[in-house]
Amino acid sequence: MSDLALTKDKLSEIKERSAKYLLGNYAPYDVAFKYGAGELLFDTNNKQYIDCLCGVAVTNLGHSDADIIDVVHKQADMLFHTSNWFYSDEASLLAEALITNSFPGKVFFCNSGTEANEAAFKLVRKYAISRDKHNPVMLSLKQSFHGRTVASMGMTGQEKIREGYGDLLPGFEYVEVNNEESLEEAFERNNGNIAGVILELVIGEGGIIPLTQSFVNLARKLTQENDALLIFDEIQTGMGRTGKLFACEHYGIIPDAMTLGKALGSGFPIGALIVSKPFSGVLGPGSHGSTFGGNHLAAAVAYETLRILISREIVENVPALSEFAFTRLRLLKTKYPIIKDVRGMGLHIGVDFTIPSKSIAVECLQEGLVVNSTADTVIRIMPPLNIGIERLDEALQIFEKVVIKHS
Ligand SMILES: Cc1ncc(COP(=O)(O)O)c(C=O)c1O
């Protein structure tokens, strides 16, 4: 039997086993990746792909970075895990680095984005109750996505995410994206009970929609006036994705707390809640916790990720790559009327079509380009932040080839 036949059988075998043993809550594309190098991925058939999804904004440094591998090896040799009942050099160094590069405050570590948002929700509730707001309301945006656990699902504005789960926790309300009247009206209607507002500065899963400066300014003003907390969910926008280390730097606004996940650990699971100084005493001893949160291995990898992003000036290169991509994509928009809009910030890019985008994502994959379809009609393009311009050009050529077929 040829090597090719062997590897083809491998995919069938993986698919069969997955169908039999994995819960069917995902609908995977017809590919199993085997290894990665930089911006490239290779499947079980050794076919090469350009990765413009980055595991959904996770592998911002690309795959198999030598320094990341080195830290994993060194830390694994030393110690994986002890417990948050003991001090940790790695967690304290990571917390210091995050604070030095964001705003004064303190950090809580967990294992995922949704857990970071759960922690933010608990912070908001605990502060509200301490201020005698006994029916606290959490505001978020209609197209938002904040995760899959119960409070994060409650904060998620997209109804399809909450569908079929019956009544969740009380106290969630949703306002129109970038609609200042809707935001003001929610504060008025709730008459002093708004406890927090959580925002993705660029809506991700909901279709790559950047928030306007004036909307974010208003959220800052209203939360301050109402003794409510402003939370930025930077799980997808953080770690350089938008061309600044954190998207809030574009807006010049410091939140009361910020949540991180995804690219923080370059693919090693870790999440974080950064709480600004005035609120950093709210979650005191015993009020919240996590067994794995920020363990030695996760914290060491995340610390190295941050070190690489800063020392290699990777974020500084994002604006030039972004300009190249947006210029090319806007040109495609003028050529092909099926492209309705090109939006985003940095290398957090959405191309909105007049047709469902799923088949475009599938065909891109067949042509060797990994992107994904979100919000029904949007293709999300999120290459590694250190991709070369030639490779980005190659990726966009594949994308155009697929767009032409649908035009
Ligand atoms: C903005 C945002 N918040 C939260 C989450 C949830 O993160 P996780 O899947 O790590 O729980 C995501 C995941 O896509 C996200 O994009």
The ligand as a Gaussian input file, in Angstrom:
#p B3LYP/6-31G(d) Opt

LIG

0 1
 C      -14.370000      37.203000      23.239000
 C      -14.400000      35.833000      23.808000
 N      -14.655000      35.664000      25.111000
 C      -14.665000      34.449000      25.673000
 C      -14.427000      33.315000      24.933000
 C      -14.445000      31.961000      25.603000
 O      -13.162000      31.459000      25.694000
 P      -12.927000      29.870000      25.964000
 O      -13.427000      29.163000      24.753000
 O      -11.449000      29.760000      26.181000
 O      -13.705000      29.516000      27.175000
 C      -14.161000      33.441000      23.570000
 C      -13.937000      32.237000      22.745000
 O      -14.099000      32.223000      21.554000
 C      -14.150000      34.720000      22.988000
 O      -13.905000      34.900000      21.694000

